[in-house]
């Protein structure tokens, strides 16, 4: 049998691709259905599950994902081969509607063979947790961040496109059966393996443009409708109240509290967003080596842990409903290598003695500290139904990183100190500093909560049109930008650990249309000339101003590993809005 196609027959390569694809599709569908049903049973607290149930579910999901990714590469290779080959014509091309429908179904099949597995793979790469993809395929994809919004959107696309694929496969099979049983032509037989069947196509053949348009229109309609629907059962929301701020000798102004555990051979990492720390510390220890004391209270409901967040908060694990808080009480002690917090960690009413070494750097009244602690989840009765460490590791890593200032004040008070002490000329009373950037076709917005502005301004400009100067210092650690906050502060982007501040220095100038700040913006030691037009309104000793600036992130060496503008826009919009008062106003 010939390997290549002709205008009247399919070659052996095309047939092999066809039946291999069919085998993979009819394997991946039942695996996904069974695994999904088992996953719902595991999440149902009324259904008892064992390690074997969890392991089986993970194995089935891993098989489903791995075969799905294999379908993606088989589809790409199949499409490339089809482009290089002549396409045997339809045997019923004179039946216009039937022929157009068949061609439309073929376009839906080819497109779904790419969209279904690719959307599933992106969903997997955008989240963390359950069931890894097996070798040789990896868990991550280039330019795909760990992003819950992206994971949710691609899960929705994956769900919808499965129906498109299933419908297209069903119509394809029905059409083949009609040709074989009703029309009694060679349409099916010329695709059967091991047979060299040729059949002359009908003189009239449908064009490709209209069926392609119909397929694209159907995709658009389905995805648009899906965007307006809730496709999955919404999870019950956990009622939670944010922790109240605490007052202590040292006040935490910035910090992170992370958690990591190994599940099915892969690390799953997350963090607690809501926690407080009451810290008493003196540089000189007492005779026992004690520097002070720390009490950390953690709101368990604030945990995010990728795709297993809800499972982690469930009754068998952290049980947020009955045990909403975790508490770490410890003495801060001097050690031969530095410092250690020695005390107890209480989770689910289980208090366990722990020792957490940590690094501490003091500079005047500012302290930076970071440390890590590994605990055994079984000591806290967490995941006792999962006794196989290969399924879920016993060891759980807890990490922290924080900045604190000395003084008996609330966090809000501490945040207000810089602007009150360093703003000269005009004192900023209120304001916002925001940024936005396009990511994967959507605009991602964020803001800096900690920044200071030194403003000198007079209403009457000098002969050059200069009204004064402005210097803005931005604390990069204060950036929040949704689910990509940590990524934005990482080494490839703002590189917070190396470049903690950004600075904007400019002259305030008159223009034909109003005012403009002309100077330099310095981020990551890259100083770039910029001009920011802004609106200014004066009312006696009170001023309000707002403006925006668009910069190219590449000028500041931000996100240089992300070169595709469709993935992450090059242009970043920085906008400000503030009110200020003149001294004596």
C-alpha positions in Angstrom: 0.0 0.0 0.0 1.3 3.4 -0.9 2.4 5.7 1.9 1.1 8.9 0.2 -2.4 10.0 -0.7 -3.7 10.4 -4.2 -6.8 12.3 -5.4 -8.8 9.0 -5.2 -7.3 7.2 -2.2 -5.7 7.6 1.2 -2.2 6.4 1.9 -1.0 4.3 4.8 0.4 7.3 6.7 -2.9 9.1 6.7 -4.8 6.0 7.7 -2.3 5.4 10.6 -2.9 8.9 11.8 -6.6 8.5 11.5 -6.9 5.3 13.5 -4.2 6.3 16.1 -6.2 9.5 16.7 -9.4 7.5 17.1 -7.7 5.1 19.6 -6.4 8.0 21.7 -9.8 9.8 21.7 -11.7 6.7 22.7 -9.1 6.2 25.5 -9.0 9.8 26.9 -12.8 10.3 27.1 -13.7 7.5 29.5 -10.5 8.1 31.6 -11.6 11.7 32.0 -15.2 10.8 32.9 -14.3 8.2 35.5 -11.5 10.3 37.0 -13.8 13.3 37.3 -16.5 11.2 39.0 -14.0 9.8 41.5 -12.7 13.3 42.3 -16.2 14.4 43.1 -16.6 11.4 45.4 -13.3 12.2 47.2 -14.5 15.8 47.8 -17.8 14.6 49.2 -17.4 14.3 53.0 -20.3 11.9 53.2 -18.4 9.3 51.1 -15.6 7.4 52.8 -12.4 7.3 50.7 -9.0 5.6 51.1 -5.4 6.2 49.9 -6.2 3.7 47.2 -9.1 5.7 46.0 -7.0 8.9 45.9 -4.1 7.2 44.2 -6.4 5.6 41.6 -8.0 9.0 40.9 -4.6 10.6 40.5 -3.4 7.8 38.2 -6.5 8.1 36.0 -6.2 11.9 35.8 -2.4 11.6 34.9 -3.3 9.0 32.2 -6.0 11.4 30.9 -3.7 14.4 30.8 -0.7 12.5 29.3 -2.8 11.0 26.5 -4.4 14.4 25.9 -1.0 16.0 25.4 -0.1 13.1 23.1 -3.2 13.8 21.1 -2.0 17.4 20.7 1.3 16.4 19.2 -0.3 13.7 17.1 -2.8 16.3 15.8 -0.1 18.8 14.9 1.9 16.1 13.0 -1.3 14.9 11.3 -2.2 18.4 10.2 1.3 19.0 8.9 1.1 15.7 6.9 -2.4 16.5 5.6 -1.1 19.9 4.3 1.6 18.2 2.3 -0.8 15.6 0.7 -3.5 15.7 -1.9 -6.9 15.4 -0.4 -9.2 12.7 -1.9 -12.4 14.3 -3.0 -15.9 13.6 -1.5 -17.9 10.9 -3.2 -21.2 12.8 -2.7 -20.0 16.3 -3.6 -23.1 16.9 -5.7 -25.2 16.8 -2.5 -24.4 20.3 -1.5 -25.8 20.5 2.0 -24.5 17.1 3.0 -21.1 17.8 1.5 -20.8 21.2 3.3 -21.8 19.6 6.6 -19.2 16.9 6.2 -16.5 19.5 5.5 -17.6 21.6 8.4 -17.4 18.6 10.7 -13.9 17.9 9.5 -12.8 21.5 10.3 -14.4 21.1 13.8 -12.5 17.8 14.3 -9.1 19.1 13.3 -9.5 22.3 15.4 -10.8 20.5 18.5 -7.9 18.0 18.3 -5.7 21.1 19.0 -7.9 23.2 21.2 -9.1 20.5 23.7 -5.7 19.2 24.7 -4.0 22.6 24.6 -6.5 24.2 26.8 -6.2 21.3 29.3 -2.4 21.6 29.3 -2.5 25.3 29.8 -5.0 24.8 32.7 -2.6 22.2 34.3 0.4 24.6 33.8 -1.4 27.6 35.3 -2.3 25.9 38.6 -0.5 23.5 41.0 -1.6 20.3 42.6 -3.3 17.1 41.8 -2.1 14.5 39.2 1.1 15.3 37.3 1.5 14.8 33.5 3.8 11.8 33.0 7.2 11.8 31.2 8.2 13.0 28.6 5.8 15.9 29.0 6.5 18.6 31.6 4.2 20.3 34.1 4.8 23.8 32.9 4.6 25.7 29.6 6.6 28.7 28.3 4.9 32.0 29.0 2.1 30.4 31.1 2.2 31.8 34.7 0.7 30.2 37.8 -2.5 32.2 37.6 -5.9 31.2 39.0 -7.8 33.4 36.6 -6.0 31.8 33.6 -6.5 28.3 35.0 -10.3 29.0 35.4 -10.7 30.4 31.9 -8.8 27.6 30.2 -10.7 25.0 32.3 -13.9 26.5 30.9 -12.6 26.4 27.3 -11.5 22.8 27.9 -14.9 21.8 29.2 -16.8 23.4 26.3 -14.4 22.2 23.6 -14.8 18.6 24.8 -18.5 18.9 23.8 -17.5 20.2 20.4 -15.1 17.3 19.9 -17.6 14.7 21.1 -20.3 16.1 18.8 -17.9 16.2 15.9 -16.7 12.7 16.5 -20.4 11.5 16.7 -21.3 13.2 13.5 -18.2 11.9 11.8 -19.1 8.3 12.7 -22.7 8.8 11.8 -21.7 10.1 8.4 -19.3 7.2 7.8 -22.0 4.7 8.7 -24.5 6.4 6.3 -22.0 6.2 3.5 -21.3 2.5 4.2 -24.9 1.3 4.9 -27.2 3.7 3.1 -25.2 5.1 0.2 -23.1 1.9 -0.1 -20.1 3.9 -1.5 -16.4 3.5 -0.7 -16.1 6.4 1.7 -15.5 4.2 4.8 -13.7 1.4 3.0 -11.0 3.7 1.5 -10.0 4.6 5.1 -9.8 1.1 6.4 -6.3 -0.1 7.2 -4.7 -2.8 5.0 -6.9 -2.0 2.0 -6.0 -0.1 -1.1 -9.4 1.3 -2.1 -9.7 4.0 -4.8 -12.9 5.7 -5.7 -13.4 8.5 -8.1 -14.8 11.7 -6.4 -17.9 13.4 -7.7 -17.2 16.1 -10.3 -18.6 18.7 -8.0 -16.8 19.4 -4.7 -17.7 21.9 -1.9 -15.4 24.8 -1.3 -13.4 25.0 2.0 -14.1 28.7 2.8 -17.8 28.5 3.8 -17.4 25.3 6.0 -14.4 26.9 7.6 -16.4 30.0 8.4 -19.2 27.9 9.7 -16.8 26.0 12.0 -15.3 29.3 13.3 -18.7 30.8 13.9 -19.8 27.7 15.8 -16.7 27.9 18.0 -17.3 31.6 18.6 -20.9 31.0 19.6 -20.1 28.2 21.9 -17.2 30.0 23.7 -19.2 33.2 24.0 -22.2 31.3 25.4 -19.9 29.4 27.8 -18.4 32.7 29.0 -21.8 33.7 30.3 -22.6 30.4 32.0 -21.4 28.8 35.2 -20.1 25.4 33.9 -19.2 23.8 37.2 -20.9 23.6 40.5 -19.7 26.6 42.6 -17.8 25.7 45.7 -19.5 26.6 49.0 -17.9 29.8 50.2 -16.2 29.6 53.6 -17.4 32.3 55.9 -14.4 34.2 57.1 -13.5 37.4 58.9 -10.2 39.2 58.5 -7.9 39.2 61.5 -7.8 42.5 63.5 -4.5 44.4 63.4 -2.3 43.9 66.4 -0.2 46.4 68.4 3.3 45.4 69.5 6.8 46.8 69.9 7.6 46.0 66.2 5.0 46.4 63.5 5.0 44.2 60.3 4.7 46.4 57.3 5.3 43.8 54.5 5.5 40.1 54.6 4.6 36.7 53.2 3.7 33.4 54.8 4.2 30.4 52.5 3.5 26.7 52.6 4.7 23.8 50.4 4.0 20.1 50.4 4.8 17.2 48.0 1.9 15.5 46.3 2.2 12.6 43.9 5.9 13.5 43.4 5.3 17.2 42.6 5.7 20.2 44.9 2.5 22.1 45.6 3.1 25.6 47.0 0.7 28.2 48.4 0.4 31.0 50.9 -1.7 32.6 53.6 -2.9 36.1 52.8 -4.2 37.0 56.3 -2.0 36.7 59.3 -0.8 39.0 62.1 2.5 39.0 64.1 2.9 40.6 67.6 6.7 41.0 68.0 8.7 42.2 71.0 12.4 42.2 70.4 15.5 43.9 71.8 19.0 43.7 70.3 20.6 42.7 73.6 19.5 39.3 75.0 19.0 38.6 78.6 21.1 36.1 80.6 19.2 33.1 79.0 19.8 34.3 75.5 16.2 35.5 75.1 15.7 38.6 72.8 11.9 38.7 73.1 8.7 37.0 72.0 6.6 36.6 68.9 2.9 35.5 68.5 1.7 34.8 64.9 -2.0 34.2 64.3 -3.0 32.8 60.9 -6.4 32.9 59.3 -6.7 29.4 57.7 -9.5 30.5 55.4 -7.0 32.9 53.6 -5.0 29.9 52.3 -4.5 29.5 48.6 -2.9 26.2 47.4 -3.5 25.9 43.7 -6.1 23.4 42.6 -6.2 21.7 46.0 -7.1 24.8 48.0 -10.6 23.6 48.8 -9.3 20.1 49.7 -6.7 21.6 52.0 -9.4 23.5 53.9 -11.7 20.5 54.2 -12.5 18.5 57.4 -9.9 15.8 56.8 -7.1 18.4 56.4 -7.0 21.9 58.0 -10.7 21.8 58.8 -11.3 25.5 58.5 -14.9 25.3 59.7 -14.0 24.0 63.1 -10.5 25.3 63.5 -10.3 28.7 61.7 -7.0 29.8 63.3 -3.5 28.6 63.7 -1.2 30.1 66.3 2.6 30.2 66.7 3.9 31.3 70.1 7.6 31.4 70.6 10.5 33.0 72.4 13.1 34.7 70.2 16.4 33.2 71.3 20.1 33.8 70.4 21.9 30.7 68.9 25.5 30.0 67.8 24.5 30.7 64.2 22.0 33.6 64.7 18.4 33.5 65.9 15.7 30.9 66.5 12.0 31.1 67.5 11.5 28.4 70.0 7.9 27.6 71.1 4.7 25.9 70.0 2.7 25.7 66.8 -1.0 25.0 67.3 -3.2 23.8 64.5 -6.5 22.0 64.9 -6.0 22.3 68.7 -2.8 20.2 68.5 0.1 22.2 70.1 3.5 20.9 69.0 6.9 22.1 70.2 8.9 23.6 67.3 12.1 25.5 66.6 12.4 27.8 63.6 15.8 29.2 62.8 15.6 32.6 61.0 17.8 35.3 59.5 17.6 38.8 60.9 19.0 42.0 59.5 18.6 45.3 61.5 19.0 48.8 60.1 18.1 51.4 62.6 14.4 50.9 63.4 13.8 48.6 60.5 14.1 44.8 60.6 14.0 42.2 57.8 13.6 38.6 58.8 13.1 35.3 57.0 13.0 31.7 58.0 11.6 28.2 57.4 10.2 25.3 59.4 9.3 21.8 58.4 6.5 20.0 60.4 4.9 16.6 60.2 1.3 17.1 59.2 0.3 13.9 61.1 1.2 15.7 64.4 -1.7 18.1 63.7 -4.1 15.4 62.6 -4.0 16.7 59.0 -4.8 14.3 56.2 -5.0 11.3 58.4 -7.0 9.5 55.8 -4.0 9.7 53.5 -1.3 7.5 55.1 0.8 6.9 52.0 3.6 9.4 51.8 3.9 8.8 48.1 0.4 10.3 47.7 0.9 13.2 50.2 4.2 13.8 52.0 4.3 13.8 55.7 6.6 16.8 55.8 5.2 20.3 55.2 7.4 23.3 54.7 6.4 26.7 56.2 8.3 29.8 55.2 8.1 33.5 56.1 9.6 36.7 55.0 8.8 40.0 56.6 9.8 43.6 57.2 8.9 45.4 60.5 9.5 48.8 62.0 10.1 49.5 65.6 7.2 51.4 67.3 3.9 50.8 69.1 1.5 51.4 66.2 -0.9 49.6 63.9 0.1 48.6 60.4 -2.0 51.5 59.0 -0.1 53.9 61.3 3.3 52.5 60.1 2.3 52.9 56.5 1.4 56.5 57.1 4.7 57.4 58.7 6.9 57.7 55.6 4.6 60.2 53.8 4.2 62.3 57.0 7.9 62.5 57.7 9.4 62.7 54.2 7.0 64.8 52.2 8.2 68.4 51.9 6.8 71.5 50.3 3.3 70.1 49.7 2.1 67.3 52.0 0.3 64.5 50.3 -3.0 63.7 52.2 -4.4 61.0 50.0 -3.5 59.3 46.8 -3.3 56.2 44.6 -0.5 54.9 42.4 -1.7 52.3 40.0 -0.3 50.2 37.1 -1.9 48.1 34.4 -0.5 45.8 31.7 -2.1 43.5 29.1 -1.6 39.8 29.8 -3.0 37.1 27.5 -5.5 39.5 26.0 -6.8 40.9 29.3 -5.8 43.9 31.3 -4.2 43.1 34.7 -4.4 46.0 37.2 -2.5 46.6 40.4 -1.3 49.3 42.8 1.5 50.3 45.1 0.3 51.0 48.7 3.6 52.5 50.0 5.1 55.5 48.2 6.2 59.0 49.2 6.2 62.2 47.2 8.4 65.3 47.9 6.7 68.1 46.1 7.9 71.7 45.7 5.5 73.8 43.6 4.8 77.5 43.0 1.9 78.7 41.0 3.9 81.3 39.0 6.6 79.6 36.9 10.1 81.0 36.3 11.3 82.2 32.9 11.9 78.6 31.7 8.3 77.6 32.5 9.4 75.6 35.6 7.0 75.5 38.6 9.1 73.3 40.8 10.2 69.7 41.3 8.8 66.3 42.4 10.5 63.2 43.7 8.5 60.0 44.2 10.0 57.0 45.9 8.1 53.7 45.5 8.3 50.6 47.8 8.2 47.7 45.3 7.3 45.3 48.1 3.9 47.1 48.5 2.8 46.1 45.0 -0.4 44.1 44.7 -1.4 42.9 41.2 -4.0 40.1 41.8 -2.8 36.5 41.4 0.4 37.5 39.7 1.7 39.6 42.7 4.5 37.2 43.6 5.5 36.7 40.0 5.7 40.5 39.4 8.1 40.8 42.3 10.3 37.9 41.2 13.8 38.1 39.7 12.8 38.3 36.1 10.3 41.1 36.7 10.8 43.8 39.4 13.4 41.8 41.2 12.3 43.0 44.6 15.1 41.4 46.6 17.8 43.3 44.6 15.9 46.5 43.7 13.4 47.3 46.5 12.6 50.8 45.4 11.8 52.8 42.2 12.3 56.5 41.9 10.6 59.2 39.7 12.4 62.6 39.7 11.1 65.4 37.5 10.7 69.1 37.0 7.2 70.4 37.0 6.8 72.4 33.8 4.1 74.6 32.1 2.7 73.5 28.7 0.2 74.9 26.3 -2.4 72.4 27.7 -1.5 72.5 31.4 1.4 70.8 33.2 3.9 68.0 32.6 6.5 66.4 34.8 9.7 66.0 32.8 12.5 63.8 34.3 13.6 60.2 34.8 12.0 57.0 36.0 14.5 54.6 37.6 13.6 51.0 38.0 16.1 48.2 38.5 18.9 50.8 38.2 17.7 51.7 34.7 17.0 55.4 34.4 14.8 56.3 31.5 13.8 59.8 30.4 10.0 60.3 30.7 7.3 63.0 30.4 4.1 62.7 32.3 1.3 65.1 31.5 -1.1 65.7 34.4 -4.1 67.7 35.4 -3.8 70.0 38.4 -6.6 71.9 40.3 -5.7 74.4 42.9 -8.1 75.6 45.6 -6.3 77.9 48.0 -3.8 75.7 49.9 -5.2 72.5 48.6 -4.2 70.8 45.3 -5.5 67.8 43.5 -3.6 66.2 40.6 -3.9 63.2 38.4 -2.0 61.8 35.4 -0.7 58.8 33.6 2.5 57.6 31.9 3.1 54.7 29.5 6.5 53.1 29.6 8.0 50.1 27.8 8.9 47.4 30.4 11.8 46.2 28.3 13.5 49.6 28.9 13.7 48.6 32.6 14.7 44.9 32.0 11.4 43.8 33.3 10.1 40.4 32.0 12.9 39.9 29.5 12.1 36.2 29.5 8.6 37.0 28.1 9.2 38.3 24.6 5.8 37.7 23.1 3.7 40.8 23.5 0.5 38.8 23.2 1.6 37.0 26.4 2.6 40.1 28.3 2.3 43.6 26.8 5.4 45.7 26.4 3.5 48.8 27.4 2.8 49.4 31.1 0.5 52.2 32.1 1.3 54.0 35.4 -1.4 56.3 36.8 -1.6 58.5 39.9 -4.2 60.5 41.7 -3.4 62.6 44.8 -4.5 65.5 47.0 -2.0 67.6 48.8 -1.9 70.7 51.1 0.5 73.6 51.2 2.4 74.1 54.5 0.2 76.2 56.7 -2.9 75.2 54.7 
